[in-house]
């Protein structure tokens, strides 16, 4: 049973890596983002998507932590 879990995890990770590789290879056209007059460098679309994903993975937990912290402080003040 333990080996089945390891094999399943390995297969899942390989499939995920393959999907990421296919995404990167299929999105090589260069684009430049413009936001509020600021123009970014020309990067492959896959790099921009990866950067957006990583920024979201950083911002999401920070917002969740701040909201949880403020609710804990409110509960502490009510008690």
N, C-alpha and C positions, 0 to 999 in steps of 0.2 A: 504494500500500500504506500509506503514511504517513497519507493522508487517511482511509482506511478505519479505521485505529486511532483517529484523532481522532473520527470520527463514531461509532464503537462506544462509545468512552468517554463522549461526550456523551449518547448514547442511554441508556447504563447509569446515568449520573448523573441524568438526567431521570426515569427509572423509579424510582430510589431516592428522589428527592425526592417523587415522586408517592405512593409507598408510605408515606413518612413523613407526608405531608400527610393521607392517608386515615386512617392510624392516629390522628393527633391529632384529626381531626374526628369519628371514631367513638368516642373515649374521652374525652368531655367531662364525664362525671358526676364530681362532687366526692366525694372520700373523705378520711378522716383516718386516718393510721396511728397505732397505739399500740404502743409497745415498752418493756417494763420500766417501766410506769407513766408514761412520757413520751408525751404526745399531740402529734402534729405538727399543723400548720395544715391546713385543708381545701384541697386542691389537686385539679385535674383529674387523673384517672388517667394521662393521657398525660404530664403533667409529672412525676409520681412515677416512671413507667417510665423517662423520659429521665434523671432525676436518678440513678436506680439504675444505668443504663447508664454514665453518665459516671463515677460513683464506681468502678464495676468496671473501667472503662478506665484509671483512675488506680492502683488498688490492684494489679491484675494484673501490670503491668510492674514495679512496685516489689518485689513478692514474688519475681518471676522474677530481678530484678537481685540481690536479697539472697541468694537461693539459689545463683545463679551465682558470686557473690563468695565465699561461704563454701566452695564446692567448689574454686574457684581457690586459696584460701588453704590448704586441705587438701592439694591437689596440690603446692603450692609447699613445704610442710613435709615432704612425703614424699620430695621429690627432693633 
